[in-house]
């Protein structure tokens, strides 16, 4: 199989759950990691700039390298001896903004572009969900927009991609502290009351309508209520729980982003005064950043060969 010299992949941050849509709803955000990948040399070499620099493995143990090798195996193509990666990481790690999904999607798309064109979009999505363990972050990362993701009876992931209303702008409050997804999931009970599950089902349905058709803050505030995961995880991130509570009491539709500890708020026009007031009080432990909705998902570029 012929290969190309190098490829650049740009992948967006994502926020999963969005309150009531546990393990099913996700939103692509306008914050991006960029990965340049090439097949070269005899070993795996990884350069990391930005998030994770000096912390991440720079060889075969790096997540993107492992994902690329999994993609070559799935496509049935020979494993290259060497891989060279240059990673510019902007998505915060272990903050609930989909950094691992971004790395997984980048690795799969880079592998396909370099040497595994046999992999279809469905193949990439299925392998991304398999590696990540669930599809709620990889769906918006790959396809952009607001996504509804699920796994069918055969174990294959499905997705529906929707376009959020143009008036909805996400705002993230990113703390200095980290929280692993594994730790956050470990706090969840194995069973929940039927009434809580029913309430979340209704809120999740309302949230899809609110984000796409009725983005008033009052509707979004009701639609983002959750009973399945946020309260159970609160002891591991008390500052996050407190900030979500303060924002919601002020009428701002705010939720825990993914497994946390980042807070996601929807900054509709009639909620901005309250957000500005609370944002001025949270202090330097939080990085506050408005986000655009990414509507196109991960993208692959082929640099000109010099």
C-alpha positions in Angstrom: 0.0 0.0 0.0 1.4 3.4 -1.0 1.8 5.9 1.8 2.0 9.7 1.9 4.8 11.6 3.6 2.8 13.3 6.4 -0.6 14.5 7.5 -2.0 17.1 9.9 -5.2 16.3 11.8 -7.1 19.0 13.7 -9.6 17.6 16.4 -12.0 19.6 18.5 -12.6 19.6 22.3 -15.9 18.1 23.3 -18.4 18.3 26.2 -20.4 15.2 26.9 -23.6 14.6 28.9 -24.6 18.3 28.9 -26.5 17.6 32.1 -29.2 15.0 31.6 -27.8 13.3 28.5 -25.5 10.9 30.4 -23.4 8.9 27.9 -25.5 10.0 25.0 -25.3 13.7 24.3 -22.2 15.6 23.2 -21.2 18.9 21.8 -18.1 19.8 19.7 -16.3 23.0 20.9 -14.1 25.4 19.0 -10.8 24.5 20.8 -8.4 22.3 18.9 -5.5 19.9 19.2 -3.3 19.5 16.1 -1.3 16.5 15.3 1.2 16.1 12.5 2.0 12.5 11.8 4.4 10.7 9.5 5.6 7.2 8.8 9.4 7.4 9.2 12.4 5.9 10.9 12.6 2.8 13.0 10.9 3.9 16.3 8.0 6.0 17.5 9.0 9.5 18.3 6.5 12.0 19.8 7.0 15.7 20.4 4.4 17.4 22.6 3.8 21.1 23.0 1.2 22.6 25.2 -1.0 20.4 27.4 0.8 17.3 28.6 4.3 18.5 27.6 6.8 16.8 29.9 4.2 14.5 31.3 3.1 12.2 28.4 5.0 9.2 27.0 7.1 10.2 23.9 7.4 6.7 22.4 5.3 3.6 21.8 3.3 4.2 25.0 1.8 7.5 23.7 -2.0 7.1 23.2 -2.0 8.3 19.6 0.8 5.9 18.7 -1.1 3.0 20.3 -4.3 4.1 18.5 -2.6 4.3 15.1 -1.2 0.8 15.6 -4.7 -0.4 16.5 -6.0 1.2 13.3 -3.3 -0.5 11.1 -4.2 -3.8 12.7 -7.9 -3.3 12.1 -7.3 -2.4 8.5 -5.0 -5.4 8.0 -2.0 -3.3 6.8 1.6 -3.9 7.8 2.7 -2.1 10.9 5.3 0.6 10.1 8.5 0.5 12.1 8.6 4.1 12.8 6.0 6.9 13.5 6.8 10.6 14.1 4.2 12.8 15.8 4.2 16.5 16.6 1.4 17.3 18.9 0.1 20.8 19.7 -2.3 20.2 22.6 -4.7 23.0 23.5 -7.5 20.8 25.1 -7.0 20.6 28.9 -6.3 17.1 30.1 -8.5 15.4 32.7 -10.9 18.3 32.9 -14.0 16.9 31.1 -13.3 18.4 27.7 -12.6 15.2 25.8 -8.8 15.2 25.6 -8.6 11.4 25.3 -11.3 11.3 22.6 -9.4 14.0 20.7 -6.2 12.0 20.8 -8.1 8.8 19.8 -9.8 10.5 16.8 -6.6 12.2 15.7 -4.7 8.9 15.8 -7.4 7.0 13.8 -7.7 9.7 11.1 -4.0 10.1 10.8 -3.5 6.3 10.4 -6.3 6.2 7.8 -4.8 9.1 5.8 -1.3 7.7 5.9 -1.7 4.0 5.2 -5.2 2.7 5.9 -7.7 4.1 3.4 -9.8 0.9 3.7 -11.2 2.2 6.9 -14.6 3.9 6.3 -16.1 6.7 8.5 -18.2 4.0 10.2 -15.1 1.9 10.9 -13.3 4.9 12.4 -16.2 5.8 14.6 -16.7 2.2 15.8 -13.0 1.8 16.6 -12.9 5.2 18.3 -15.9 4.2 20.5 -14.4 0.8 21.2 -11.1 2.3 22.4 -12.7 5.1 24.4 -15.3 2.8 25.9 -18.3 4.9 24.9 -19.3 7.0 22.0 -20.5 10.3 23.6 -17.3 12.2 23.1 -15.9 10.6 20.0 -19.1 11.3 18.0 -19.0 15.1 18.3 -15.2 15.1 17.9 -15.4 13.3 14.6 -18.6 14.8 13.2 -19.0 18.2 14.9 -22.1 19.9 16.2 -24.5 18.4 18.7 -24.6 14.7 18.6 -26.9 12.0 20.0 -24.9 8.8 20.4 -25.9 5.2 21.3 -24.8 1.6 21.0 -27.2 -0.8 19.3 -28.0 -4.3 20.4 -25.1 -5.7 18.4 -22.7 -3.4 20.1 -22.2 -1.1 17.1 -22.3 2.7 17.8 -24.8 4.9 16.2 -25.1 8.7 16.0 -27.3 11.6 14.9 -25.6 14.9 14.2 -27.7 18.1 14.8 -26.9 21.8 14.5 -27.3 23.9 17.6 -29.2 27.2 17.3 -26.8 30.0 16.3 -27.7 32.1 19.5 -26.2 29.4 21.8 -22.6 30.1 22.8 -20.9 27.7 25.3 -18.8 29.1 28.0 -16.4 26.9 30.0 -15.0 27.4 33.5 -11.8 25.3 33.6 -10.2 24.7 37.0 -6.6 24.0 37.8 -7.5 20.7 39.4 -7.9 17.5 37.4 -10.2 14.6 37.8 -9.8 11.3 35.8 -12.9 9.9 34.1 -12.2 6.5 35.8 -12.4 8.2 39.3 -15.5 10.0 38.4 -17.2 6.9 37.0 -16.3 5.0 40.2 -18.5 7.3 42.2 -21.7 6.4 40.3 -24.2 3.9 41.8 -25.0 0.7 40.0 -28.7 1.4 40.3 -30.8 4.7 40.4 -34.4 5.3 41.3 -36.8 4.9 38.4 -38.2 8.4 38.9 -34.7 9.8 38.4 -34.2 7.9 35.2 -37.6 9.0 33.9 -36.8 12.7 34.8 -33.5 12.5 33.0 -35.1 11.0 29.9 -37.6 13.9 29.7 -34.9 16.5 30.3 -32.6 15.0 27.7 -35.4 15.1 25.1 -36.2 18.7 26.0 -32.5 19.7 25.9 -32.2 18.5 22.2 -35.2 20.7 21.4 -33.9 23.6 23.4 -30.4 23.6 21.9 -31.7 23.4 18.4 -35.0 25.3 18.4 -35.8 27.0 21.8 -32.6 28.3 23.2 -34.1 30.7 25.8 -32.3 30.4 29.1 -35.4 29.5 31.0 -36.0 26.5 28.7 -32.3 25.5 28.8 -32.3 25.8 32.6 -35.1 23.3 32.9 -33.6 21.1 30.2 -30.2 20.8 31.8 -31.4 19.4 35.1 -29.8 16.1 36.0 -30.4 13.4 38.5 -28.2 10.6 37.3 -24.5 11.6 37.7 -23.7 15.1 38.9 -24.8 14.9 42.5 -23.0 11.5 42.9 -19.8 13.0 41.6 -20.0 16.2 43.6 -17.8 15.0 46.6 -14.9 14.5 44.3 -15.2 18.1 42.9 -16.9 20.3 45.5 -15.8 23.6 43.9 -17.3 22.5 40.6 -20.6 21.5 42.3 -20.7 24.8 44.1 -20.1 26.8 40.9 -22.8 24.9 39.0 -25.2 25.5 42.0 -24.5 29.3 42.0 -24.9 29.7 38.3 -28.1 27.7 38.2 -29.6 29.7 41.2 -28.8 32.8 39.1 -30.8 31.4 36.2 -27.8 30.3 34.1 -28.0 26.9 32.4 -24.8 25.3 33.8 -23.7 21.7 34.0 -20.6 19.6 34.7 -18.8 19.1 31.4 -18.3 15.4 30.9 -16.9 13.8 34.0 -15.7 17.2 35.2 -14.3 19.2 36.8 -14.9 21.8 34.1 -18.2 23.7 34.2 -20.1 24.3 31.0 -22.6 27.2 30.8 -24.8 28.2 27.9 -24.5 31.9 27.4 -27.8 33.0 25.8 -28.3 36.7 25.7 -30.6 36.9 28.7 -28.2 35.0 30.9 -25.0 37.0 30.3 -25.4 39.6 33.1 -25.6 36.9 35.7 -22.6 35.0 34.2 -20.5 38.1 34.2 -21.3 38.8 37.9 -20.4 35.3 39.0 -17.4 35.1 36.8 -15.9 38.1 38.5 -16.1 36.3 41.8 -14.6 32.9 41.1 -11.0 33.9 41.3 -7.8 32.8 39.6 -8.3 29.1 40.1 -10.6 29.1 37.1 -9.9 29.8 33.5 -13.0 31.2 31.9 -13.3 31.0 28.1 -16.2 31.5 25.7 -16.3 28.9 23.0 -17.8 28.6 19.6 -19.7 25.4 18.6 -17.5 23.4 16.2 -19.9 22.4 13.4 -17.5 20.4 11.2 -15.7 18.0 13.4 -12.2 16.6 12.9 -10.3 17.6 9.8 -7.4 16.2 7.9 -4.9 18.3 5.9 -2.1 17.1 3.6 0.9 19.4 3.8 2.7 20.2 0.6 5.7 17.9 0.1 9.0 19.9 0.1 
